Amino acid sequence: MSNNIHCYQDLINLFNRCFTETFNTRLIKGDDEPVYLPADDIRSYHAIFFAHGYYSSALHEISHWLIAGSERRKLEDFGYWYVPDGRTAEQQQIFEQVEVKPQAIEWILSMAAGYRFFVSADNLNGEATDASRFKQSVYQQVIEYSLQGLPERAEMLRAALSHLYQTSNTINIERFDITSI
């Protein structure tokens, strides 16, 4: 898979075409830290800010939005607990539990875009942990989504990415290789 065809502006345009009108939500290139901010007195729309124009950051933040219910979408960063890089093993385990579904969706979206996916434990300066169990959980969630289907908004974006990048319009589990993530 080549990443040289993946421009974050294409992803912004695609996401905004799919969701700005129906969900009043926009994808926006941000600076350092990604964040989801619900509409407020300053901004009349909900905003998903991704880091530094990184395509993978955009896919990851979108994935969180795609599984957040309507009440969570009213909260900054969907109301999730977050301890930054430098987590203890116990904190990392909690982080990984929250990240399984979004990272499974991110992997599926990445495949639809023909883009390389890497599972992210996001804890480079924390206690060393074995990521194999986390990777297996993400893979198992991909299998579950392939059998049961994606949430409606996730499927809508997956199909749009597949159309844009001319990739397979189905989630073919045989294309997902746990050793590659």
mmCIF file of the C-alpha atoms, coordinates in Angstrom:
data_MODEL
# 
_entry.id   MODEL 
# 
loop_
_atom_site.group_PDB 
_atom_site.id 
_atom_site.type_symbol 
_atom_site.label_atom_id 
_atom_site.label_alt_id 
_atom_site.label_comp_id 
_atom_site.label_asym_id 
_atom_site.label_entity_id 
_atom_site.label_seq_id 
_atom_site.pdbx_PDB_ins_code 
_atom_site.Cartn_x 
_atom_site.Cartn_y 
_atom_site.Cartn_z 
_atom_site.occupancy 
_atom_site.B_iso_or_equiv 
_atom_site.pdbx_formal_charge 
_atom_site.auth_seq_id 
_atom_site.auth_comp_id 
_atom_site.auth_asym_id 
_atom_site.auth_atom_id 
_atom_site.pdbx_PDB_model_num 
ATOM 1   C CA . MET A 1 1   ? 0.000   0.000   0.000  1.00 0.00 ? 1   MET A CA 1 
ATOM 2   C CA . SER A 1 2   ? 1.374   3.335   -0.996 1.00 0.00 ? 2   SER A CA 1 
ATOM 3   C CA . ASN A 1 3   ? 0.766   6.372   1.186  1.00 0.00 ? 3   ASN A CA 1 
ATOM 4   C CA . ASN A 1 4   ? 1.837   8.955   -1.405 1.00 0.00 ? 4   ASN A CA 1 
ATOM 5   C CA . ILE A 1 5   ? -1.729  9.261   -2.759 1.00 0.00 ? 5   ILE A CA 1 
ATOM 6   C CA . HIS A 1 6   ? -3.209  10.047  0.644  1.00 0.00 ? 6   HIS A CA 1 
ATOM 7   C CA . CYS A 1 7   ? -3.776  13.733  1.145  1.00 0.00 ? 7   CYS A CA 1 
ATOM 8   C CA . TYR A 1 8   ? -5.427  14.806  4.382  1.00 0.00 ? 8   TYR A CA 1 
ATOM 9   C CA . GLN A 1 9   ? -7.453  17.424  2.472  1.00 0.00 ? 9   GLN A CA 1 
ATOM 10  C CA . ASP A 1 10  ? -9.151  14.644  0.512  1.00 0.00 ? 10  ASP A CA 1 
ATOM 11  C CA . LEU A 1 11  ? -10.146 13.016  3.793  1.00 0.00 ? 11  LEU A CA 1 
ATOM 12  C CA . ILE A 1 12  ? -11.417 16.347  5.164  1.00 0.00 ? 12  ILE A CA 1 
ATOM 13  C CA . ASN A 1 13  ? -13.498 16.911  2.026  1.00 0.00 ? 13  ASN A CA 1 
ATOM 14  C CA . LEU A 1 14  ? -14.914 13.383  2.088  1.00 0.00 ? 14  LEU A CA 1 
ATOM 15  C CA . PHE A 1 15  ? -15.766 13.451  5.791  1.00 0.00 ? 15  PHE A CA 1 
ATOM 16  C CA . ASN A 1 16  ? -17.360 16.882  5.558  1.00 0.00 ? 16  ASN A CA 1 
ATOM 17  C CA . ARG A 1 17  ? -19.454 15.840  2.531  1.00 0.00 ? 17  ARG A CA 1 
ATOM 18  C CA . CYS A 1 18  ? -20.699 12.818  4.475  1.00 0.00 ? 18  CYS A CA 1 
ATOM 19  C CA . PHE A 1 19  ? -21.371 14.422  7.860  1.00 0.00 ? 19  PHE A CA 1 
ATOM 20  C CA . THR A 1 20  ? -21.398 18.228  7.978  1.00 0.00 ? 20  THR A CA 1 
ATOM 21  C CA . GLU A 1 21  ? -24.996 18.647  6.930  1.00 0.00 ? 21  GLU A CA 1 
ATOM 22  C CA . THR A 1 22  ? -26.500 15.670  8.774  1.00 0.00 ? 22  THR A CA 1 
ATOM 23  C CA . PHE A 1 23  ? -24.411 15.789  11.969 1.00 0.00 ? 23  PHE A CA 1 
ATOM 24  C CA . ASN A 1 24  ? -23.154 19.401  11.991 1.00 0.00 ? 24  ASN A CA 1 
ATOM 25  C CA . THR A 1 25  ? -19.619 18.026  12.350 1.00 0.00 ? 25  THR A CA 1 
ATOM 26  C CA . ARG A 1 26  ? -16.437 19.002  10.532 1.00 0.00 ? 26  ARG A CA 1 
ATOM 27  C CA . LEU A 1 27  ? -13.006 17.446  10.303 1.00 0.00 ? 27  LEU A CA 1 
ATOM 28  C CA . ILE A 1 28  ? -10.256 20.036  10.778 1.00 0.00 ? 28  ILE A CA 1 
ATOM 29  C CA . LYS A 1 29  ? -6.464  19.935  10.552 1.00 0.00 ? 29  LYS A CA 1 
ATOM 30  C CA . GLY A 1 30  ? -5.221  20.861  14.001 1.00 0.00 ? 30  GLY A CA 1 
ATOM 31  C CA . ASP A 1 31  ? -1.884  21.489  15.631 1.00 0.00 ? 31  ASP A CA 1 
ATOM 32  C CA . ASP A 1 32  ? -0.276  19.424  18.387 1.00 0.00 ? 32  ASP A CA 1 
ATOM 33  C CA . GLU A 1 33  ? -2.976  17.483  20.190 1.00 0.00 ? 33  GLU A CA 1 
ATOM 34  C CA . PRO A 1 34  ? -6.054  16.028  18.537 1.00 0.00 ? 34  PRO A CA 1 
ATOM 35  C CA . VAL A 1 35  ? -9.343  16.905  20.205 1.00 0.00 ? 35  VAL A CA 1 
ATOM 36  C CA . TYR A 1 36  ? -13.084 16.708  19.634 1.00 0.00 ? 36  TYR A CA 1 
ATOM 37  C CA . LEU A 1 37  ? -14.982 19.859  20.573 1.00 0.00 ? 37  LEU A CA 1 
ATOM 38  C CA . PRO A 1 38  ? -18.767 20.049  20.512 1.00 0.00 ? 38  PRO A CA 1 
ATOM 39  C CA . ALA A 1 39  ? -20.467 23.158  19.134 1.00 0.00 ? 39  ALA A CA 1 
ATOM 40  C CA . ASP A 1 40  ? -20.524 26.086  21.542 1.00 0.00 ? 40  ASP A CA 1 
ATOM 41  C CA . ASP A 1 41  ? -20.936 29.872  21.653 1.00 0.00 ? 41  ASP A CA 1 
ATOM 42  C CA . ILE A 1 42  ? -17.748 30.352  19.616 1.00 0.00 ? 42  ILE A CA 1 
ATOM 43  C CA . ARG A 1 43  ? -18.220 27.630  16.976 1.00 0.00 ? 43  ARG A CA 1 
ATOM 44  C CA . SER A 1 44  ? -21.661 26.666  15.646 1.00 0.00 ? 44  SER A CA 1 
ATOM 45  C CA . TYR A 1 45  ? -20.534 23.176  14.572 1.00 0.00 ? 45  TYR A CA 1 
ATOM 46  C CA . HIS A 1 46  ? -18.868 20.171  16.224 1.00 0.00 ? 46  HIS A CA 1 
ATOM 47  C CA . ALA A 1 47  ? -15.177 19.888  15.333 1.00 0.00 ? 47  ALA A CA 1 
ATOM 48  C CA . ILE A 1 48  ? -12.822 16.936  15.103 1.00 0.00 ? 48  ILE A CA 1 
ATOM 49  C CA . PHE A 1 49  ? -9.291  18.346  15.184 1.00 0.00 ? 49  PHE A CA 1 
ATOM 50  C CA . PHE A 1 50  ? -6.541  15.935  14.124 1.00 0.00 ? 50  PHE A CA 1 
ATOM 51  C CA . ALA A 1 51  ? -2.808  16.388  14.688 1.00 0.00 ? 51  ALA A CA 1 
ATOM 52  C CA . HIS A 1 52  ? -0.441  18.124  12.258 1.00 0.00 ? 52  HIS A CA 1 
ATOM 53  C CA . GLY A 1 53  ? -2.241  17.110  9.068  1.00 0.00 ? 53  GLY A CA 1 
ATOM 54  C CA . TYR A 1 54  ? -1.391  13.447  9.613  1.00 0.00 ? 54  TYR A CA 1 
ATOM 55  C CA . TYR A 1 55  ? -3.728  11.216  7.641  1.00 0.00 ? 55  TYR A CA 1 
ATOM 56  C CA . SER A 1 56  ? -3.502  8.481   10.286 1.00 0.00 ? 56  SER A CA 1 
ATOM 57  C CA . SER A 1 57  ? -4.376  10.946  13.058 1.00 0.00 ? 57  SER A CA 1 
ATOM 58  C CA . ALA A 1 58  ? -7.458  12.009  11.101 1.00 0.00 ? 58  ALA A CA 1 
ATOM 59  C CA . LEU A 1 59  ? -8.561  8.391   10.638 1.00 0.00 ? 59  LEU A CA 1 
ATOM 60  C CA . HIS A 1 60  ? -8.048  7.704   14.337 1.00 0.00 ? 60  HIS A CA 1 
ATOM 61  C CA . GLU A 1 61  ? -9.990  10.726  15.570 1.00 0.00 ? 61  GLU A CA 1 
ATOM 62  C CA . ILE A 1 62  ? -12.766 10.060  13.066 1.00 0.00 ? 62  ILE A CA 1 
ATOM 63  C CA . SER A 1 63  ? -13.001 6.489   14.390 1.00 0.00 ? 63  SER A CA 1 
ATOM 64  C CA . HIS A 1 64  ? -13.688 7.758   17.897 1.00 0.00 ? 64  HIS A CA 1 
ATOM 65  C CA . TRP A 1 65  ? -16.434 10.006  16.529 1.00 0.00 ? 65  TRP A CA 1 
ATOM 66  C CA . LEU A 1 66  ? -17.940 7.172   14.500 1.00 0.00 ? 66  LEU A CA 1 
ATOM 67  C CA . ILE A 1 67  ? -18.618 5.059   17.584 1.00 0.00 ? 67  ILE A CA 1 
ATOM 68  C CA . ALA A 1 68  ? -19.591 7.885   19.945 1.00 0.00 ? 68  ALA A CA 1 
ATOM 69  C CA . GLY A 1 69  ? -23.299 8.039   20.659 1.00 0.00 ? 69  GLY A CA 1 
ATOM 70  C CA . SER A 1 70  ? -25.313 11.257  20.545 1.00 0.00 ? 70  SER A CA 1 
ATOM 71  C CA . GLU A 1 71  ? -24.778 12.021  24.271 1.00 0.00 ? 71  GLU A CA 1 
ATOM 72  C CA . ARG A 1 72  ? -21.007 11.489  24.079 1.00 0.00 ? 72  ARG A CA 1 
ATOM 73  C CA . ARG A 1 73  ? -20.852 13.769  21.029 1.00 0.00 ? 73  ARG A CA 1 
ATOM 74  C CA . LYS A 1 74  ? -22.075 16.597  23.278 1.00 0.00 ? 74  LYS A CA 1 
ATOM 75  C CA . LEU A 1 75  ? -18.933 16.279  25.456 1.00 0.00 ? 75  LEU A CA 1 
ATOM 76  C CA . GLU A 1 76  ? -15.377 17.474  24.862 1.00 0.00 ? 76  GLU A CA 1 
ATOM 77  C CA . ASP A 1 77  ? -13.333 14.463  23.697 1.00 0.00 ? 77  ASP A CA 1 
ATOM 78  C CA . PHE A 1 78  ? -16.541 12.458  24.116 1.00 0.00 ? 78  PHE A CA 1 
ATOM 79  C CA . GLY A 1 79  ? -16.081 12.615  27.893 1.00 0.00 ? 79  GLY A CA 1 
ATOM 80  C CA . TYR A 1 80  ? -13.369 9.952   27.844 1.00 0.00 ? 80  TYR A CA 1 
ATOM 81  C CA . TRP A 1 81  ? -10.737 9.646   30.527 1.00 0.00 ? 81  TRP A CA 1 
ATOM 82  C CA . TYR A 1 82  ? -7.278  10.128  29.134 1.00 0.00 ? 82  TYR A CA 1 
ATOM 83  C CA . VAL A 1 83  ? -3.885  9.928   30.769 1.00 0.00 ? 83  VAL A CA 1 
ATOM 84  C CA . PRO A 1 84  ? -1.144  11.004  28.340 1.00 0.00 ? 84  PRO A CA 1 
ATOM 85  C CA . ASP A 1 85  ? 1.967   9.063   27.376 1.00 0.00 ? 85  ASP A CA 1 
ATOM 86  C CA . GLY A 1 86  ? 3.798   7.829   30.459 1.00 0.00 ? 86  GLY A CA 1 
ATOM 87  C CA . ARG A 1 87  ? 1.002   5.578   31.761 1.00 0.00 ? 87  ARG A CA 1 
ATOM 88  C CA . THR A 1 88  ? 1.507   2.798   34.286 1.00 0.00 ? 88  THR A CA 1 
ATOM 89  C CA . ALA A 1 89  ? 0.723   -0.772  33.219 1.00 0.00 ? 89  ALA A CA 1 
ATOM 90  C CA . GLU A 1 90  ? -2.672  -0.526  34.937 1.00 0.00 ? 90  GLU A CA 1 
ATOM 91  C CA . GLN A 1 91  ? -3.494  2.783   33.245 1.00 0.00 ? 91  GLN A CA 1 
ATOM 92  C CA . GLN A 1 92  ? -2.356  1.315   29.927 1.00 0.00 ? 92  GLN A CA 1 
ATOM 93  C CA . GLN A 1 93  ? -4.724  -1.629  30.323 1.00 0.00 ? 93  GLN A CA 1 
ATOM 94  C CA . ILE A 1 94  ? -7.655  0.778   30.831 1.00 0.00 ? 94  ILE A CA 1 
ATOM 95  C CA . PHE A 1 95  ? -6.511  2.831   27.823 1.00 0.00 ? 95  PHE A CA 1 
ATOM 96  C CA . GLU A 1 96  ? -6.365  -0.265  25.631 1.00 0.00 ? 96  GLU A CA 1 
ATOM 97  C CA . GLN A 1 97  ? -9.880  -1.367  26.644 1.00 0.00 ? 97  GLN A CA 1 
ATOM 98  C CA . VAL A 1 98  ? -11.264 1.981   25.441 1.00 0.00 ? 98  VAL A CA 1 
ATOM 99  C CA . GLU A 1 99  ? -9.201  1.875   22.232 1.00 0.00 ? 99  GLU A CA 1 
ATOM 100 C CA . VAL A 1 100 ? -10.165 -1.558  20.863 1.00 0.00 ? 100 VAL A CA 1 
ATOM 101 C CA . LYS A 1 101 ? -13.286 -0.494  18.940 1.00 0.00 ? 101 LYS A CA 1 
ATOM 102 C CA . PRO A 1 102 ? -11.930 2.798   17.556 1.00 0.00 ? 102 PRO A CA 1 
ATOM 103 C CA . GLN A 1 103 ? -8.708  1.140   16.419 1.00 0.00 ? 103 GLN A CA 1 
ATOM 104 C CA . ALA A 1 104 ? -10.626 -1.708  14.789 1.00 0.00 ? 104 ALA A CA 1 
ATOM 105 C CA . ILE A 1 105 ? -12.688 0.846   12.868 1.00 0.00 ? 105 ILE A CA 1 
ATOM 106 C CA . GLU A 1 106 ? -9.537  2.799   12.030 1.00 0.00 ? 106 GLU A CA 1 
ATOM 107 C CA . TRP A 1 107 ? -7.996  -0.386  10.606 1.00 0.00 ? 107 TRP A CA 1 
ATOM 108 C CA . ILE A 1 108 ? -11.107 -1.050  8.498  1.00 0.00 ? 108 ILE A CA 1 
ATOM 109 C CA . LEU A 1 109 ? -11.134 2.563   7.252  1.00 0.00 ? 109 LEU A CA 1 
ATOM 110 C CA . SER A 1 110 ? -7.406  2.344   6.507  1.00 0.00 ? 110 SER A CA 1 
ATOM 111 C CA . MET A 1 111 ? -7.985  -0.765  4.407  1.00 0.00 ? 111 MET A CA 1 
ATOM 112 C CA . ALA A 1 112 ? -10.815 0.988   2.550  1.00 0.00 ? 112 ALA A CA 1 
ATOM 113 C CA . ALA A 1 113 ? -8.421  3.858   1.812  1.00 0.00 ? 113 ALA A CA 1 
ATOM 114 C CA . GLY A 1 114 ? -5.537  1.571   0.871  1.00 0.00 ? 114 GLY A CA 1 
ATOM 115 C CA . TYR A 1 115 ? -3.569  3.120   3.734  1.00 0.00 ? 115 TYR A CA 1 
ATOM 116 C CA . ARG A 1 116 ? -1.140  1.404   6.108  1.00 0.00 ? 116 ARG A CA 1 
ATOM 117 C CA . PHE A 1 117 ? -2.467  0.841   9.641  1.00 0.00 ? 117 PHE A CA 1 
ATOM 118 C CA . PHE A 1 118 ? -0.448  0.380   12.808 1.00 0.00 ? 118 PHE A CA 1 
ATOM 119 C CA . VAL A 1 119 ? -2.086  -0.380  16.119 1.00 0.00 ? 119 VAL A CA 1 
ATOM 120 C CA . SER A 1 120 ? -1.204  2.376   18.588 1.00 0.00 ? 120 SER A CA 1 
ATOM 121 C CA . ALA A 1 121 ? -0.558  1.731   22.256 1.00 0.00 ? 121 ALA A CA 1 
ATOM 122 C CA . ASP A 1 122 ? 0.358   5.443   22.533 1.00 0.00 ? 122 ASP A CA 1 
ATOM 123 C CA . ASN A 1 123 ? 2.590   4.962   25.568 1.00 0.00 ? 123 ASN A CA 1 
ATOM 124 C CA . LEU A 1 124 ? 6.210   5.321   24.448 1.00 0.00 ? 124 LEU A CA 1 
ATOM 125 C CA . ASN A 1 125 ? 7.393   6.757   27.771 1.00 0.00 ? 125 ASN A CA 1 
ATOM 126 C CA . GLY A 1 126 ? 5.285   4.570   30.031 1.00 0.00 ? 126 GLY A CA 1 
ATOM 127 C CA . GLU A 1 127 ? 5.728   1.216   31.684 1.00 0.00 ? 127 GLU A CA 1 
ATOM 128 C CA . ALA A 1 128 ? 6.624   -1.490  29.184 1.00 0.00 ? 128 ALA A CA 1 
ATOM 129 C CA . THR A 1 129 ? 3.686   -3.782  28.433 1.00 0.00 ? 129 THR A CA 1 
ATOM 130 C CA . ASP A 1 130 ? 3.045   -6.638  26.023 1.00 0.00 ? 130 ASP A CA 1 
ATOM 131 C CA . ALA A 1 131 ? 1.010   -5.234  23.117 1.00 0.00 ? 131 ALA A CA 1 
ATOM 132 C CA . SER A 1 132 ? 0.180   -8.653  21.647 1.00 0.00 ? 132 SER A CA 1 
ATOM 133 C CA . ARG A 1 133 ? -3.027  -9.005  23.671 1.00 0.00 ? 133 ARG A CA 1 
ATOM 134 C CA . PHE A 1 134 ? -4.152  -5.529  22.582 1.00 0.00 ? 134 PHE A CA 1 
ATOM 135 C CA . LYS A 1 135 ? -3.412  -6.314  18.930 1.00 0.00 ? 135 LYS A CA 1 
ATOM 136 C CA . GLN A 1 136 ? -5.372  -9.557  19.238 1.00 0.00 ? 136 GLN A CA 1 
ATOM 137 C CA . SER A 1 137 ? -8.333  -7.670  20.752 1.00 0.00 ? 137 SER A CA 1 
ATOM 138 C CA . VAL A 1 138 ? -8.317  -5.151  17.901 1.00 0.00 ? 138 VAL A CA 1 
ATOM 139 C CA . TYR A 1 139 ? -8.155  -7.994  15.372 1.00 0.00 ? 139 TYR A CA 1 
ATOM 140 C CA . GLN A 1 140 ? -11.029 -9.834  17.079 1.00 0.00 ? 140 GLN A CA 1 
ATOM 141 C CA . GLN A 1 141 ? -13.102 -6.650  16.931 1.00 0.00 ? 141 GLN A CA 1 
ATOM 142 C CA . VAL A 1 142 ? -12.395 -6.361  13.186 1.00 0.00 ? 142 VAL A CA 1 
ATOM 143 C CA . ILE A 1 143 ? -13.670 -9.936  12.797 1.00 0.00 ? 143 ILE A CA 1 
ATOM 144 C CA . GLU A 1 144 ? -16.794 -9.054  14.783 1.00 0.00 ? 144 GLU A CA 1 
ATOM 145 C CA . TYR A 1 145 ? -17.448 -5.982  12.616 1.00 0.00 ? 145 TYR A CA 1 
ATOM 146 C CA . SER A 1 146 ? -16.923 -8.057  9.463  1.00 0.00 ? 146 SER A CA 1 
ATOM 147 C CA . LEU A 1 147 ? -19.577 -10.533 10.649 1.00 0.00 ? 147 LEU A CA 1 
ATOM 148 C CA . GLN A 1 148 ? -22.094 -8.150  12.259 1.00 0.00 ? 148 GLN A CA 1 
ATOM 149 C CA . GLY A 1 149 ? -21.489 -5.017  10.209 1.00 0.00 ? 149 GLY A CA 1 
ATOM 150 C CA . LEU A 1 150 ? -20.173 -1.607  11.166 1.00 0.00 ? 150 LEU A CA 1 
ATOM 151 C CA . PRO A 1 151 ? -22.140 1.109   12.930 1.00 0.00 ? 151 PRO A CA 1 
ATOM 152 C CA . GLU A 1 152 ? -24.111 3.113   10.332 1.00 0.00 ? 152 GLU A CA 1 
ATOM 153 C CA . ARG A 1 153 ? -21.842 6.184   10.179 1.00 0.00 ? 153 ARG A CA 1 
ATOM 154 C CA . ALA A 1 154 ? -18.707 4.018   10.050 1.00 0.00 ? 154 ALA A CA 1 
ATOM 155 C CA . GLU A 1 155 ? -20.137 2.002   7.161  1.00 0.00 ? 155 GLU A CA 1 
ATOM 156 C CA . MET A 1 156 ? -21.061 5.193   5.319  1.00 0.00 ? 156 MET A CA 1 
ATOM 157 C CA . LEU A 1 157 ? -17.488 6.501   5.559  1.00 0.00 ? 157 LEU A CA 1 
ATOM 158 C CA . ARG A 1 158 ? -15.945 3.101   4.790  1.00 0.00 ? 158 ARG A CA 1 
ATOM 159 C CA . ALA A 1 159 ? -17.989 2.868   1.584  1.00 0.00 ? 159 ALA A CA 1 
ATOM 160 C CA . ALA A 1 160 ? -17.077 6.460   0.616  1.00 0.00 ? 160 ALA A CA 1 
ATOM 161 C CA . LEU A 1 161 ? -13.357 5.775   1.180  1.00 0.00 ? 161 LEU A CA 1 
ATOM 162 C CA . SER A 1 162 ? -13.600 2.559   -0.800 1.00 0.00 ? 162 SER A CA 1 
ATOM 163 C CA . HIS A 1 163 ? -15.203 4.455   -3.665 1.00 0.00 ? 163 HIS A CA 1 
ATOM 164 C CA . LEU A 1 164 ? -12.642 7.286   -3.545 1.00 0.00 ? 164 LEU A CA 1 
ATOM 165 C CA . TYR A 1 165 ? -9.622  4.972   -3.485 1.00 0.00 ? 165 TYR A CA 1 
ATOM 166 C CA . GLN A 1 166 ? -11.164 2.262   -5.696 1.00 0.00 ? 166 GLN A CA 1 
ATOM 167 C CA . THR A 1 167 ? -10.645 -0.521  -3.149 1.00 0.00 ? 167 THR A CA 1 
ATOM 168 C CA . SER A 1 168 ? -12.848 -3.494  -2.306 1.00 0.00 ? 168 SER A CA 1 
ATOM 169 C CA . ASN A 1 169 ? -16.328 -2.464  -1.227 1.00 0.00 ? 169 ASN A CA 1 
ATOM 170 C CA . THR A 1 170 ? -16.530 -5.255  1.361  1.00 0.00 ? 170 THR A CA 1 
ATOM 171 C CA . ILE A 1 171 ? -14.752 -6.006  4.615  1.00 0.00 ? 171 ILE A CA 1 
ATOM 172 C CA . ASN A 1 172 ? -12.823 -9.111  3.624  1.00 0.00 ? 172 ASN A CA 1 
ATOM 173 C CA . ILE A 1 173 ? -11.301 -10.457 6.839  1.00 0.00 ? 173 ILE A CA 1 
ATOM 174 C CA . GLU A 1 174 ? -8.723  -12.418 4.849  1.00 0.00 ? 174 GLU A CA 1 
ATOM 175 C CA . ARG A 1 175 ? -7.091  -9.094  3.910  1.00 0.00 ? 175 ARG A CA 1 
ATOM 176 C CA . PHE A 1 176 ? -6.480  -8.239  7.587  1.00 0.00 ? 176 PHE A CA 1 
ATOM 177 C CA . ASP A 1 177 ? -3.160  -9.607  8.802  1.00 0.00 ? 177 ASP A CA 1 
ATOM 178 C CA . ILE A 1 178 ? -2.501  -9.291  12.537 1.00 0.00 ? 178 ILE A CA 1 
ATOM 179 C CA . THR A 1 179 ? 1.255   -9.647  11.981 1.00 0.00 ? 179 THR A CA 1 
ATOM 180 C CA . SER A 1 180 ? 1.258   -6.434  9.917  1.00 0.00 ? 180 SER A CA 1 
ATOM 181 C CA . ILE A 1 181 ? -0.016  -4.171  12.679 1.00 0.00 ? 181 ILE A CA 1 
# 
